[in-house]
């Protein structure tokens, strides 16, 4: 599965400018280099999970400290995909949380064990004032994201119909109540949810401020 930069931004809560910035090597490597080697950049579902964690961390932690945390993580010999690790903010530090919900400080006192609270990376959150990032797997009541369905692209829940196909129908003037004539099983409310989610995705336009 592959997500465009705009879709990866919409699903993760990071801006497109942030994604570009996070791909850049600042001497210690990028924050995250997409798994899929391509130009323009394409992101995997695992990349989106990691980006969502970074977007949540950026609410209270500087990018410099996130980069330091990732350098410390590599220094511990941890080289798996970043989505494999549970990273949470503890004040202005970044903590690596293990399966027992114990944490290891990666910034202020690298290696020191601390008690950490694990946030839900999948859940709705607000990365910036005025912006609410929806639940990753259920961005709308009738729109879902499943890595096993249509390559992980958002679809109408319970179907394999891509959300953007339905949104385009409404944009072309087809009433929501008539969409089911084109795609049986897609209700009027599902069509409206698809159109609403399309507007949300389109709000992630290139050129947003990086941080």
Secondary structure, 3 states (H helix, E strand, C coil): CCECHHHHHHHHCCCHHHHHHHHCCCCCCCCCCCCECCCCCEECHHHHHHHHHHHHHCCCCCHHHHHHHHHHHHHCCCCCCHHHCEEEEECCEEEEECCCCEEEECCCCCCCEEECCCCCCCCCEEEECCEEECCCCCCECCEECCCCCHHHCCEECCCCCEHHHHHHHHHCCCCHHHHHHHCCCCCHHHHHHHHHHHHHHHCCCCCCCCC
